Amino acid sequence: MNSRHGIAHPFTETAVSGFGALVQPLVHVQLRADPSRDWSLQIRALVDTGASITLIQRPYLRELGLDPERLGPPQSFASATGAATCHAARVDLRIGRRRQPDGPILSQRTVYFTDANLPVPILLGQRGVLDSLQLVHNNCGSSPSFRLNMP
Amino acid sequence: MQYHGQHVALHPTRGVVAHGVELDAVVAEVRASGLPLDDIVLDFISDSPF
């Protein structure tokens, strides 16, 4: 597989007061509890290569129809901004836009729902998600982009 | 809940088509709008950018 294989996602540039333009690898993700359910609406996610686990804002539990009683026990984790609590669950993830149905699908991966103040709805971390994908990062030149492919 | 910001629904040409503190309300507003759901992406505008 060469480095130009797969969908090229442009980096997202956002103007933030005091910091100037922030450029981030943001991607659209869809979730579902299992194959018997429909995919969710598209949700913005940050490709967070420094994160060990995938974190999702807790309100998305209800969008997926997941029963909070069936989540794992509370677990503490440390982030760049402090400690917080999360609960494990297993979900399917589809990477890419709805109109790009050939995006990678990751089945029944362990993710963690949290009330912590995440900067985006989903932080895609290494274990079970990014470590299952080939990430091609090309942030040089006039049209920087990245690709997330099945290896 | 420790969130500091708002959930938003974004459309590629119309921009923000729904927003609010509660995700459920934002999704309900989008579904009632009649806009093609394939075009919508849910995002979160945090009070702190990163």
N, CA and C atoms of all chains as a GROMACS GRO file, in nm:
protein
  603
    1MET      N    1   0.085  -0.119   0.000
    1MET     CA    2   0.000   0.000   0.000
    1MET      C    3   0.089   0.124   0.000
    2ASN      N    4   0.063   0.217  -0.091
    2ASN     CA    5   0.145   0.336  -0.092
    2ASN      C    6   0.079   0.448  -0.011
    3SER      N    7   0.156   0.555   0.008
    3SER     CA    8   0.111   0.662   0.098
    3SER      C    9  -0.002   0.744   0.041
    4ARG      N   10  -0.038   0.722  -0.086
    4ARG     CA   11  -0.148   0.798  -0.146
    4ARG      C   12  -0.276   0.716  -0.152
    5HIS      N   13  -0.274   0.598  -0.093
    5HIS     CA   14  -0.394   0.514  -0.092
    5HIS      C   15  -0.496   0.570   0.007
    6GLY      N   16  -0.624   0.559  -0.027
    6GLY     CA   17  -0.729   0.597   0.067
    6GLY      C   18  -0.771   0.742   0.056
    7ILE      N   19  -0.869   0.778   0.139
    7ILE     CA   20  -0.928   0.912   0.136
    7ILE      C   21  -0.835   1.011   0.206
    8ALA      N   22  -0.808   1.124   0.140
    8ALA     CA   23  -0.726   1.230   0.200
    8ALA      C   24  -0.818   1.325   0.276
    9HIS      N   25  -0.793   1.336   0.405
    9HIS     CA   26  -0.871   1.428   0.488
    9HIS      C   27  -0.790   1.557   0.505
   10PRO      N   28  -0.844   1.671   0.468
   10PRO     CA   29  -0.768   1.795   0.488
   10PRO      C   30  -0.758   1.830   0.636
   11PHE      N   31  -0.650   1.892   0.675
   11PHE     CA   32  -0.642   1.944   0.812
   11PHE      C   33  -0.744   2.056   0.828
   12THR      N   34  -0.797   2.070   0.948
   12THR     CA   35  -0.898   2.172   0.975
   12THR      C   36  -0.832   2.289   1.046
   13GLU      N   37  -0.851   2.408   0.989
   13GLU     CA   38  -0.791   2.529   1.046
   13GLU      C   39  -0.898   2.610   1.116
   14THR      N   40  -0.873   2.645   1.240
   14THR     CA   41  -0.969   2.722   1.319
   14THR      C   42  -0.897   2.842   1.380
   15ALA      N   43  -0.958   2.958   1.370
   15ALA     CA   44  -0.901   3.078   1.430
   15ALA      C   45  -0.944   3.086   1.576
   16VAL      N   46  -0.848   3.096   1.667
   16VAL     CA   47  -0.877   3.101   1.810
   16VAL      C   48  -0.813   3.226   1.868
   17SER      N   49  -0.895   3.306   1.935
   17SER     CA   50  -0.846   3.431   1.993
   17SER      C   51  -0.728   3.404   2.086
   18GLY      N   52  -0.622   3.477   2.065
   18GLY     CA   53  -0.504   3.464   2.150
   18GLY      C   54  -0.404   3.360   2.102
   19PHE      N   55  -0.449   3.265   2.019
   19PHE     CA   56  -0.360   3.158   1.972
   19PHE      C   57  -0.339   3.163   1.822
   20GLY      N   58  -0.417   3.243   1.750
   20GLY     CA   59  -0.405   3.246   1.605
   20GLY      C   60  -0.475   3.127   1.543
   21ALA      N   61  -0.423   3.081   1.430
   21ALA     CA   62  -0.486   2.970   1.358
   21ALA      C   63  -0.437   2.837   1.413
   22LEU      N   64  -0.531   2.752   1.456
   22LEU     CA   65  -0.498   2.616   1.499
   22LEU      C   66  -0.529   2.521   1.385
   23VAL      N   67  -0.437   2.432   1.354
   23VAL     CA   68  -0.456   2.335   1.247
   23VAL      C   69  -0.458   2.196   1.309
   24GLN      N   70  -0.568   2.125   1.292
   24GLN     CA   71  -0.585   1.997   1.360
   24GLN      C   72  -0.630   1.887   1.264
   25PRO      N   73  -0.589   1.761   1.289
   25PRO     CA   74  -0.639   1.648   1.211
   25PRO      C   75  -0.775   1.603   1.264
   26LEU      N   76  -0.880   1.663   1.211
   26LEU     CA   77  -1.017   1.628   1.249
   26LEU      C   78  -1.080   1.543   1.140
   27VAL      N   79  -1.160   1.447   1.180
   27VAL     CA   80  -1.221   1.355   1.085
   27VAL      C   81  -1.365   1.330   1.128
   28HIS      N   82  -1.448   1.292   1.032
   28HIS     CA   83  -1.585   1.254   1.066
   28HIS      C   84  -1.589   1.106   1.102
   29VAL      N   85  -1.662   1.075   1.210
   29VAL     CA   86  -1.677   0.937   1.256
   29VAL      C   87  -1.825   0.909   1.276
   30GLN      N   88  -1.866   0.788   1.246
   30GLN     CA   89  -2.000   0.741   1.281
   30GLN      C   90  -1.986   0.624   1.378
   31LEU      N   91  -2.080   0.613   1.468
   31LEU     CA   92  -2.078   0.508   1.570
   31LEU      C   93  -2.207   0.428   1.566
   32ARG      N   94  -2.201   0.304   1.612
   32ARG     CA   95  -2.321   0.226   1.638
   32ARG      C   96  -2.288   0.124   1.747
   33ALA      N   97  -2.389   0.088   1.824
   33ALA     CA   98  -2.366  -0.005   1.934
   33ALA      C   99  -2.330  -0.143   1.882
   34ASP      N  100  -2.395  -0.184   1.773
   34ASP     CA  101  -2.370  -0.315   1.711
   34ASP      C  102  -2.434  -0.314   1.574
   35PRO      N  103  -2.407  -0.416   1.491
   35PRO     CA  104  -2.458  -0.415   1.352
   35PRO      C  105  -2.610  -0.418   1.340
   36SER      N  106  -2.683  -0.445   1.448
   36SER     CA  107  -2.829  -0.442   1.440
   36SER      C  108  -2.884  -0.299   1.446
   37ARG      N  109  -2.798  -0.203   1.477
   37ARG     CA  110  -2.841  -0.062   1.489
   37ARG      C  111  -2.795   0.016   1.367
   38ASP      N  112  -2.861   0.131   1.345
   38ASP     CA  113  -2.817   0.222   1.239
   38ASP      C  114  -2.692   0.297   1.284
   39TRP      N  115  -2.616   0.342   1.186
   39TRP     CA  116  -2.503   0.430   1.217
   39TRP      C  117  -2.557   0.563   1.269
   40SER      N  118  -2.480   0.626   1.356
   40SER     CA  119  -2.516   0.758   1.408
   40SER      C  120  -2.499   0.864   1.301
   41LEU      N  121  -2.540   0.985   1.334
   41LEU     CA  122  -2.500   1.099   1.253
   41LEU      C  123  -2.347   1.109   1.255
   42GLN      N  124  -2.293   1.185   1.163
   42GLN     CA  125  -2.148   1.208   1.163
   42GLN      C  126  -2.110   1.289   1.288
   43ILE      N  127  -1.999   1.253   1.347
   43ILE     CA  128  -1.951   1.320   1.468
   43ILE      C  129  -1.806   1.360   1.445
   44ARG      N  130  -1.772   1.480   1.488
   44ARG     CA  131  -1.634   1.528   1.469
   44ARG      C  132  -1.541   1.459   1.570
   45ALA      N  133  -1.427   1.415   1.521
   45ALA     CA  134  -1.330   1.346   1.607
   45ALA      C  135  -1.190   1.398   1.578
   46LEU      N  136  -1.110   1.406   1.681
   46LEU     CA  137  -0.970   1.446   1.668
   46LEU      C  138  -0.881   1.323   1.668
   47VAL      N  139  -0.794   1.314   1.569
   47VAL     CA  140  -0.695   1.206   1.566
   47VAL      C  141  -0.588   1.242   1.667
   48ASP      N  142  -0.594   1.179   1.784
   48ASP     CA  143  -0.511   1.217   1.898
   48ASP      C  144  -0.404   1.110   1.919
   49THR      N  145  -0.297   1.119   1.843
   49THR     CA  146  -0.196   1.012   1.846
   49THR      C  147  -0.127   1.000   1.980
   50GLY      N  148  -0.137   1.102   2.064
   50GLY     CA  149  -0.076   1.095   2.197
   50GLY      C  150  -0.166   1.034   2.302
   51ALA      N  151  -0.290   1.001   2.264
   51ALA     CA  152  -0.385   0.944   2.360
   51ALA      C  153  -0.378   0.792   2.358
   52SER      N  154  -0.382   0.730   2.473
   52SER     CA  155  -0.376   0.583   2.481
   52SER      C  156  -0.510   0.519   2.449
   53ILE      N  157  -0.619   0.587   2.483
   53ILE     CA  158  -0.754   0.531   2.466
   53ILE      C  159  -0.842   0.629   2.390
   54THR      N  160  -0.954   0.578   2.340
   54THR     CA  161  -1.051   0.664   2.270
   54THR      C  162  -1.157   0.709   2.370
   55LEU      N  163  -1.174   0.840   2.378
   55LEU     CA  164  -1.271   0.901   2.470
   55LEU      C  165  -1.386   0.963   2.390
   56ILE      N  166  -1.508   0.945   2.443
   56ILE     CA  167  -1.628   1.000   2.378
   56ILE      C  168  -1.710   1.072   2.485
   57GLN      N  169  -1.764   1.187   2.449
   57GLN     CA  170  -1.850   1.259   2.544
   57GLN      C  171  -1.970   1.172   2.583
   58ARG      N  172  -1.999   1.170   2.710
   58ARG     CA  173  -2.102   1.080   2.763
   58ARG      C  174  -2.241   1.098   2.701
   59PRO      N  175  -2.285   1.220   2.663
   59PRO     CA  176  -2.419   1.231   2.604
   59PRO      C  177  -2.440   1.145   2.478
   60TYR      N  178  -2.332   1.103   2.414
   60TYR     CA  179  -2.348   1.020   2.294
   60TYR      C  180  -2.395   0.879   2.327
   61LEU      N  181  -2.388   0.840   2.454
   61LEU     CA  182  -2.444   0.711   2.495
   61LEU      C  183  -2.588   0.697   2.450
   62ARG      N  184  -2.666   0.801   2.476
   62ARG     CA  185  -2.809   0.794   2.445
   62ARG      C  186  -2.833   0.792   2.295
   63GLU      N  187  -2.749   0.865   2.220
   63GLU     CA  188  -2.764   0.865   2.074
   63GLU      C  189  -2.741   0.726   2.016
   64LEU      N  190  -2.659   0.648   2.083
   64LEU     CA  191  -2.628   0.513   2.035
   64LEU      C  192  -2.724   0.410   2.091
   65GLY      N  193  -2.808   0.451   2.183
   65GLY     CA  194  -2.900   0.355   2.244
   65GLY      C  195  -2.831   0.260   2.339
   66LEU      N  196  -2.716   0.301   2.393
   66LEU     CA  197  -2.643   0.216   2.487
   66LEU      C  198  -2.700   0.233   2.627
   67ASP      N  199  -2.719   0.123   2.696
   67ASP     CA  200  -2.772   0.127   2.832
   67ASP      C  201  -2.659   0.162   2.929
   68PRO      N  202  -2.670   0.275   2.999
   68PRO     CA  203  -2.562   0.313   3.093
   68PRO      C  204  -2.536   0.206   3.199
   69GLU      N  205  -2.638   0.124   3.228
   69GLU     CA  206  -2.619   0.018   3.328
   69GLU      C  207  -2.523  -0.091   3.280
   70ARG      N  208  -2.501  -0.097   3.148
   70ARG     CA  209  -2.416  -0.203   3.093
   70ARG      C  210  -2.274  -0.155   3.065
   71LEU      N  211  -2.243  -0.035   3.109
   71LEU     CA  212  -2.107   0.014   3.093
   71LEU      C  213  -2.016  -0.053   3.194
   72GLY      N  214  -1.886  -0.043   3.168
   72GLY     CA  215  -1.789  -0.094   3.263
   72GLY      C  216  -1.785  -0.008   3.388
   73PRO      N  217  -1.712  -0.054   3.488
   73PRO     CA  218  -1.702   0.024   3.613
   73PRO      C  219  -1.626   0.154   3.590
   74PRO      N  220  -1.642   0.250   3.681
   74PRO     CA  221  -1.568   0.376   3.665
   74PRO      C  222  -1.418   0.353   3.671
   75GLN      N  223  -1.346   0.419   3.580
   75GLN     CA  224  -1.201   0.410   3.576
   75GLN      C  225  -1.145   0.551   3.568
   76SER      N  226  -1.038   0.575   3.638
   76SER     CA  227  -0.974   0.706   3.635
   76SER      C  228  -0.870   0.710   3.525
   77PHE      N  229  -0.857   0.826   3.463
   77PHE     CA  230  -0.752   0.846   3.365
   77PHE      C  231  -0.696   0.986   3.382
   78ALA      N  232  -0.572   1.003   3.338
   78ALA     CA  233  -0.506   1.134   3.346
   78ALA      C  234  -0.494   1.191   3.206
   79SER      N  235  -0.533   1.316   3.193
   79SER     CA  236  -0.517   1.385   3.065
   79SER      C  237  -0.421   1.502   3.084
   80ALA      N  238  -0.401   1.577   2.977
   80ALA     CA  239  -0.312   1.693   2.986
   80ALA      C  240  -0.367   1.797   3.082
   81THR      N  241  -0.497   1.792   3.109
   81THR     CA  242  -0.559   1.897   3.191
   81THR      C  243  -0.601   1.847   3.329
   82GLY      N  244  -0.575   1.720   3.360
   82GLY     CA  245  -0.611   1.672   3.493
   82GLY      C  246  -0.669   1.532   3.489
   83ALA      N  247  -0.716   1.486   3.605
   83ALA     CA  248  -0.772   1.351   3.615
   83ALA      C  249  -0.923   1.354   3.598
   84ALA      N  250  -0.978   1.244   3.545
   84ALA     CA  251  -1.123   1.234   3.526
   84ALA      C  252  -1.161   1.087   3.529
   85THR      N  253  -1.291   1.062   3.516
   85THR     CA  254  -1.344   0.926   3.522
   85THR      C  255  -1.409   0.891   3.390
   86CYS      N  256  -1.399   0.763   3.351
   86CYS     CA  257  -1.463   0.717   3.229
   86CYS      C  258  -1.518   0.576   3.250
   87HIS      N  259  -1.601   0.532   3.155
   87HIS     CA  260  -1.661   0.398   3.160
   87HIS      C  261  -1.644   0.333   3.023
   88ALA      N  262  -1.601   0.208   3.022
   88ALA     CA  263  -1.575   0.137   2.896
   88ALA      C  264  -1.706   0.087   2.833
   89ALA      N  265  -1.706   0.081   2.700
   89ALA     CA  266  -1.814   0.018   2.624
   89ALA      C  267  -1.753  -0.026   2.492
   90ARG      N  268  -1.823  -0.115   2.423
   90ARG     CA  269  -1.774  -0.160   2.292
   90ARG      C  270  -1.870  -0.110   2.184
   91VAL      N  271  -1.814  -0.050   2.081
   91VAL     CA  272  -1.893   0.007   1.971
   91VAL      C  273  -1.824  -0.020   1.838
   92ASP      N  274  -1.901  -0.007   1.729
   92ASP     CA  275  -1.844  -0.005   1.594
   92ASP      C  276  -1.814   0.140   1.557
   93LEU      N  277  -1.704   0.162   1.486
   93LEU     CA  278  -1.669   0.295   1.438
   93LEU      C  279  -1.650   0.291   1.287
   94ARG      N  280  -1.702   0.390   1.218
   94ARG     CA  281  -1.675   0.405   1.075
   94ARG      C  282  -1.608   0.541   1.055
   95ILE      N  283  -1.492   0.541   0.991
   95ILE     CA  284  -1.412   0.662   0.973
   95ILE      C  285  -1.444   0.721   0.836
   96GLY      N  286  -1.472   0.852   0.834
   96GLY     CA  287  -1.496   0.919   0.707
   96GLY      C  288  -1.638   0.969   0.696
   97ARG      N  289  -1.666   1.037   0.588
   97ARG     CA  290  -1.797   1.098   0.569
   97ARG      C  291  -1.900   0.993   0.526
   98ARG      N  292  -2.027   1.022   0.555
   98ARG     CA  293  -2.133   0.928   0.518
   98ARG      C  294  -2.136   0.904   0.369
   99ARG      N  295  -2.100   1.005   0.291
   99ARG     CA  296  -2.104   0.991   0.146
   99ARG      C  297  -1.978   0.922   0.094
  100GLN      N  298  -1.890   0.880   0.186
  100GLN     CA  299  -1.770   0.804   0.149
  100GLN      C  300  -1.780   0.668   0.216
  101PRO      N  301  -1.868   0.580   0.167
  101PRO     CA  302  -1.896   0.455   0.239
  101PRO      C  303  -1.779   0.358   0.243
  102ASP      N  304  -1.671   0.387   0.172
  102ASP     CA  305  -1.557   0.295   0.174
  102ASP      C  306  -1.457   0.328   0.284
  103GLY      N  307  -1.497   0.414   0.378
  103GLY     CA  308  -1.408   0.444   0.490
  103GLY      C  309  -1.389   0.323   0.580
  104PRO      N  310  -1.277   0.317   0.653
  104PRO     CA  311  -1.250   0.201   0.739
  104PRO      C  312  -1.358   0.182   0.845
  105ILE      N  313  -1.393   0.057   0.871
  105ILE     CA  314  -1.487   0.020   0.978
  105ILE      C  315  -1.412  -0.062   1.080
  106LEU      N  316  -1.421  -0.022   1.204
  106LEU     CA  317  -1.360  -0.095   1.316
  106LEU      C  318  -1.473  -0.152   1.400
  107SER      N  319  -1.477  -0.284   1.413
  107SER     CA  320  -1.589  -0.350   1.480
  107SER      C  321  -1.560  -0.375   1.628
  108GLN      N  322  -1.659  -0.338   1.708
  108GLN     CA  323  -1.661  -0.370   1.852
  108GLN      C  324  -1.527  -0.339   1.920
  109ARG      N  325  -1.492  -0.214   1.911
  109ARG     CA  326  -1.370  -0.166   1.977
  109ARG      C  327  -1.407  -0.106   2.113
  110THR      N  328  -1.317  -0.119   2.207
  110THR     CA  329  -1.341  -0.062   2.340
  110THR      C  330  -1.312   0.087   2.337
  111VAL      N  331  -1.414   0.164   2.374
  111VAL     CA  332  -1.400   0.309   2.386
  111VAL      C  333  -1.446   0.346   2.527
  112TYR      N  334  -1.425   0.472   2.563
  112TYR     CA  335  -1.455   0.514   2.701
  112TYR      C  336  -1.539   0.641   2.698
  113PHE      N  337  -1.654   0.635   2.763
  113PHE     CA  338  -1.743   0.751   2.772
  113PHE      C  339  -1.709   0.828   2.900
  114THR      N  340  -1.707   0.960   2.888
  114THR     CA  341  -1.664   1.041   3.001
  114THR      C  342  -1.741   1.173   3.008
  115ASP      N  343  -1.752   1.223   3.130
  115ASP     CA  344  -1.806   1.357   3.152
  115ASP      C  345  -1.696   1.463   3.148
  116ALA      N  346  -1.572   1.423   3.127
  116ALA     CA  347  -1.462   1.520   3.124
  116ALA      C  348  -1.483   1.620   3.011
  117ASN      N  349  -1.423   1.734   3.024
  117ASN     CA  350  -1.444   1.844   2.929
  117ASN      C  351  -1.354   1.825   2.807
  118LEU      N  352  -1.398   1.740   2.713
  118LEU     CA  353  -1.320   1.717   2.592
  118LEU      C  354  -1.335   1.835   2.497
  119PRO      N  355  -1.231   1.867   2.419
  119PRO     CA  356  -1.240   1.980   2.326
  119PRO      C  357  -1.323   1.949   2.202
  120VAL      N  358  -1.341   1.822   2.171
  120VAL     CA  359  -1.425   1.776   2.059
  120VAL      C  360  -1.506   1.656   2.110
  121PRO      N  361  -1.610   1.614   2.038
  121PRO     CA  362  -1.692   1.503   2.089
  121PRO      C  363  -1.615   1.373   2.108
  122ILE      N  364  -1.517   1.346   2.020
  122ILE     CA  365  -1.444   1.220   2.026
  122ILE      C  366  -1.294   1.246   2.013
  123LEU      N  367  -1.216   1.184   2.099
  123LEU     CA  368  -1.070   1.181   2.083
  123LEU      C  369  -1.032   1.039   2.044
  124LEU      N  370  -0.983   1.021   1.923
  124LEU     CA  371  -0.944   0.887   1.877
  124LEU      C  372  -0.804   0.855   1.929
  125GLY      N  373  -0.794   0.755   2.017
  125GLY     CA  374  -0.666   0.718   2.076
  125GLY      C  375  -0.610   0.590   2.016
  126GLN      N  376  -0.497   0.548   2.069
  126GLN     CA  377  -0.422   0.439   2.008
  126GLN      C  378  -0.488   0.302   2.022
  127ARG      N  379  -0.516   0.260   2.147
  127ARG     CA  380  -0.549   0.118   2.169
  127ARG      C  381  -0.683   0.080   2.106
  128GLY      N  382  -0.678  -0.008   2.011
  128GLY     CA  383  -0.798  -0.060   1.949
  128GLY      C  384  -0.850   0.024   1.833
  129VAL      N  385  -0.801   0.147   1.819
  129VAL     CA  386  -0.851   0.234   1.711
  129VAL      C  387  -0.733   0.275   1.622
  130LEU      N  388  -0.653   0.371   1.665
  130LEU     CA  389  -0.544   0.416   1.578
  130LEU      C  390  -0.440   0.307   1.556
  131ASP      N  391  -0.424   0.217   1.654
  131ASP     CA  392  -0.325   0.110   1.633
  131ASP      C  393  -0.377   0.002   1.538
  132SER      N  394  -0.501   0.019   1.491
  132SER     CA  395  -0.556  -0.072   1.390
  132SER      C  396  -0.554  -0.011   1.251
  133LEU      N  397  -0.506   0.111   1.240
  133LEU     CA  398  -0.512   0.185   1.114
  133LEU      C  399  -0.372   0.231   1.073
  134GLN      N  400  -0.358   0.251   0.941
  134GLN     CA  401  -0.236   0.311   0.890
  134GLN      C  402  -0.261   0.461   0.879
  135LEU      N  403  -0.188   0.539   0.956
  135LEU     CA  404  -0.202   0.685   0.953
  135LEU      C  405  -0.090   0.743   0.869
  136VAL      N  406  -0.128   0.811   0.762
  136VAL     CA  407  -0.031   0.879   0.675
  136VAL      C  408  -0.052   1.028   0.694
  137HIS      N  409   0.050   1.092   0.747
  137HIS     CA  410   0.042   1.231   0.789
  137HIS      C  411   0.127   1.314   0.693
  138ASN      N  412   0.065   1.401   0.616
  138ASN     CA  413   0.140   1.482   0.520
  138ASN      C  414   0.103   1.628   0.544
  139ASN      N  415   0.173   1.689   0.640
  139ASN     CA  416   0.136   1.828   0.670
  139ASN      C  417   0.236   1.927   0.614
  140CYS      N  418   0.297   1.890   0.500
  140CYS     CA  419   0.383   1.982   0.428
  140CYS      C  420   0.310   2.027   0.301
  141GLY      N  421   0.355   2.139   0.246
  141GLY     CA  422   0.300   2.185   0.119
  141GLY      C  423   0.176   2.269   0.135
  142SER      N  424   0.113   2.298   0.022
  142SER     CA  425   0.002   2.392   0.022
  142SER      C  426  -0.131   2.328   0.059
  143SER      N  427  -0.143   2.196   0.050
  143SER     CA  428  -0.269   2.128   0.082
  143SER      C  429  -0.242   2.014   0.180
  144PRO      N  430  -0.212   2.045   0.306
  144PRO     CA  431  -0.179   1.939   0.401
  144PRO      C  432  -0.299   1.847   0.424
  145SER      N  433  -0.271   1.718   0.438
  145SER     CA  434  -0.379   1.622   0.457
  145SER      C  435  -0.327   1.501   0.533
  146PHE      N  436  -0.420   1.416   0.573
  146PHE     CA  437  -0.382   1.290   0.636
  146PHE      C  438  -0.479   1.183   0.588
  147ARG      N  439  -0.435   1.059   0.600
  147ARG     CA  440  -0.517   0.945   0.558
  147ARG      C  441  -0.520   0.842   0.670
  148LEU      N  442  -0.635   0.780   0.688
  148LEU     CA  443  -0.651   0.672   0.785
  148LEU      C  444  -0.703   0.552   0.708
  149ASN      N  445  -0.617   0.453   0.690
  149ASN     CA  446  -0.651   0.337   0.608
  149ASN      C  447  -0.640   0.208   0.688
  150MET      N  448  -0.714   0.108   0.644
  150MET     CA  449  -0.690  -0.026   0.696
  150MET      C  450  -0.554  -0.072   0.643
  151PRO      N  451  -0.470  -0.133   0.726
  151PRO     CA  452  -0.338  -0.175   0.679
  151PRO      C  453  -0.349  -0.289   0.578
  152MET      N  454  -2.187   1.686   3.525
  152MET     CA  455  -2.134   1.716   3.392
  152MET      C  456  -2.030   1.827   3.400
  153GLN      N  457  -1.914   1.802   3.341
  153GLN     CA  458  -1.807   1.901   3.350
  153GLN      C  459  -1.789   1.979   3.220
  154TYR      N  460  -1.881   1.961   3.122
  154TYR     CA  461  -1.860   2.026   2.993
  154TYR      C  462  -1.871   2.176   3.004
  155HIS      N  463  -1.786   2.243   2.927
  155HIS     CA  464  -1.791   2.388   2.921
  155HIS      C  465  -1.796   2.426   2.774
  156GLY      N  466  -1.915   2.439   2.721
  156GLY     CA  467  -1.930   2.473   2.580
  156GLY      C  468  -2.067   2.430   2.531
  157GLN      N  469  -2.082   2.423   2.398
  157GLN     CA  470  -2.211   2.388   2.339
  157GLN      C  471  -2.195   2.283   2.231
  158HIS      N  472  -2.294   2.194   2.224
  158HIS     CA  473  -2.303   2.102   2.111
  158HIS      C  474  -2.360   2.178   1.992
  159VAL      N  475  -2.306   2.149   1.875
  159VAL     CA  476  -2.355   2.216   1.754
  159VAL      C  477  -2.375   2.113   1.644
  160ALA      N  478  -2.466   2.143   1.553
  160ALA     CA  479  -2.484   2.064   1.431
  160ALA      C  480  -2.445   2.153   1.315
  161LEU      N  481  -2.353   2.104   1.233
  161LEU     CA  482  -2.298   2.184   1.123
  161LEU      C  483  -2.345   2.130   0.988
  162HIS      N  484  -2.377   2.222   0.898
  162HIS     CA  485  -2.412   2.189   0.761
  162HIS      C  486  -2.307   2.252   0.671
  163PRO      N  487  -2.265   2.184   0.564
  163PRO     CA  488  -2.152   2.234   0.484
  163PRO      C  489  -2.176   2.370   0.420
  164THR      N  490  -2.298   2.407   0.392
  164THR     CA  491  -2.323   2.538   0.331
  164THR      C  492  -2.400   2.633   0.422
  165ARG      N  493  -2.482   2.580   0.512
  165ARG     CA  494  -2.562   2.666   0.600
  165ARG      C  495  -2.494   2.698   0.732
  166GLY      N  496  -2.383   2.632   0.762
  166GLY     CA  497  -2.313   2.658   0.887
  166GLY      C  498  -2.383   2.591   1.004
  167VAL      N  499  -2.391   2.661   1.117
  167VAL     CA  500  -2.453   2.605   1.237
  167VAL      C  501  -2.605   2.603   1.218
  168VAL      N  502  -2.664   2.484   1.219
  168VAL     CA  503  -2.809   2.472   1.199
  168VAL      C  504  -2.882   2.438   1.330
  169ALA      N  505  -2.807   2.403   1.435
  169ALA     CA  506  -2.866   2.382   1.567
  169ALA      C  507  -2.754   2.389   1.670
  170HIS      N  508  -2.787   2.437   1.788
  170HIS     CA  509  -2.686   2.440   1.895
  170HIS      C  510  -2.756   2.441   2.029
  171GLY      N  511  -2.684   2.396   2.130
  171GLY     CA  512  -2.742   2.395   2.264
  171GLY      C  513  -2.654   2.321   2.362
  172VAL      N  514  -2.690   2.332   2.488
  172VAL     CA  515  -2.613   2.266   2.594
  172VAL      C  516  -2.641   2.116   2.596
  173GLU      N  517  -2.763   2.078   2.558
  173GLU     CA  518  -2.801   1.936   2.561
  173GLU      C  519  -2.792   1.875   2.421
  174LEU      N  520  -2.715   1.768   2.407
  174LEU     CA  521  -2.699   1.703   2.277
  174LEU      C  522  -2.834   1.651   2.224
  175ASP      N  523  -2.915   1.595   2.311
  175ASP     CA  524  -3.044   1.540   2.268
  175ASP      C  525  -3.128   1.645   2.195
  176ALA      N  526  -3.131   1.764   2.249
  176ALA     CA  527  -3.212   1.871   2.190
  176ALA      C  528  -3.157   1.913   2.054
  177VAL      N  529  -3.024   1.914   2.042
  177VAL     CA  530  -2.962   1.951   1.915
  177VAL      C  531  -2.996   1.848   1.808
  178VAL      N  532  -2.986   1.721   1.842
  178VAL     CA  533  -3.015   1.615   1.745
  178VAL      C  534  -3.163   1.618   1.707
  179ALA      N  535  -3.250   1.640   1.805
  179ALA     CA  536  -3.394   1.646   1.775
  179ALA      C  537  -3.425   1.761   1.680
  180GLU      N  538  -3.360   1.874   1.701
  180GLU     CA  539  -3.383   1.990   1.614
  180GLU      C  540  -3.336   1.961   1.471
  181VAL      N  541  -3.223   1.893   1.459
  181VAL     CA  542  -3.171   1.859   1.326
  181VAL      C  543  -3.266   1.763   1.255
  182ARG      N  544  -3.312   1.661   1.327
  182ARG     CA  545  -3.401   1.562   1.264
  182ARG      C  546  -3.533   1.625   1.223
  183ALA      N  547  -3.577   1.727   1.296
  183ALA     CA  548  -3.704   1.794   1.264
  183ALA      C  549  -3.688   1.895   1.152
  184SER      N  550  -3.562   1.930   1.120
  184SER     CA  551  -3.539   2.038   1.023
  184SER      C  552  -3.566   1.994   0.880
  185GLY      N  553  -3.562   1.866   0.853
  185GLY     CA  554  -3.579   1.818   0.717
  185GLY      C  555  -3.452   1.821   0.634
  186LEU      N  556  -3.344   1.868   0.690
  186LEU     CA  557  -3.217   1.869   0.617
  186LEU      C  558  -3.166   1.726   0.599
  187PRO      N  559  -3.099   1.699   0.488
  187PRO     CA  560  -3.043   1.564   0.469
  187PRO      C  561  -2.943   1.531   0.580
  188LEU      N  562  -2.967   1.423   0.651
  188LEU     CA  563  -2.881   1.390   0.765
  188LEU      C  564  -2.739   1.352   0.722
  189ASP      N  565  -2.724   1.309   0.596
  189ASP     CA  566  -2.590   1.275   0.547
  189ASP      C  567  -2.498   1.398   0.544
  190ASP      N  568  -2.559   1.517   0.544
  190ASP     CA  569  -2.478   1.639   0.534
  190ASP      C  570  -2.439   1.695   0.671
  191ILE      N  571  -2.500   1.646   0.775
  191ILE     CA  572  -2.483   1.705   0.908
  191ILE      C  573  -2.366   1.641   0.981
  192VAL      N  574  -2.289   1.723   1.052
  192VAL     CA  575  -2.188   1.668   1.144
  192VAL      C  576  -2.207   1.734   1.280
  193LEU      N  577  -2.203   1.651   1.383
  193LEU     CA  578  -2.215   1.700   1.520
  193LEU      C  579  -2.077   1.736   1.572
  194ASP      N  580  -2.070   1.849   1.640
  194ASP     CA  581  -1.941   1.896   1.690
  194ASP      C  582  -1.964   1.959   1.827
  195PHE      N  583  -1.857   2.001   1.889
  195PHE     CA  584  -1.867   2.064   2.020
  195PHE      C  585  -1.777   2.186   2.020
  196ILE      N  586  -1.833   2.300   2.057
  196ILE     CA  587  -1.755   2.422   2.066
  196ILE      C  588  -1.722   2.443   2.213
  197SER      N  589  -1.598   2.411   2.247
  197SER     CA  590  -1.555   2.419   2.386
  197SER      C  591  -1.518   2.563   2.422
  198ASP      N  592  -1.534   2.596   2.548
  198ASP     CA  593  -1.492   2.727   2.595
  198ASP      C  594  -1.340   2.742   2.589
  199SER      N  595  -1.270   2.630   2.594
  199SER     CA  596  -1.125   2.632   2.579
  199SER      C  597  -1.089   2.551   2.456
  200PRO      N  598  -1.004   2.603   2.367
  200PRO     CA  599  -0.987   2.544   2.235
  200PRO      C  600  -0.913   2.412   2.232
  201PHE      N  601  -0.832   2.380   2.333
  201PHE     CA  602  -0.758   2.255   2.332
  201PHE      C  603  -0.706   2.227   2.471
   0.00000   0.00000   0.00000
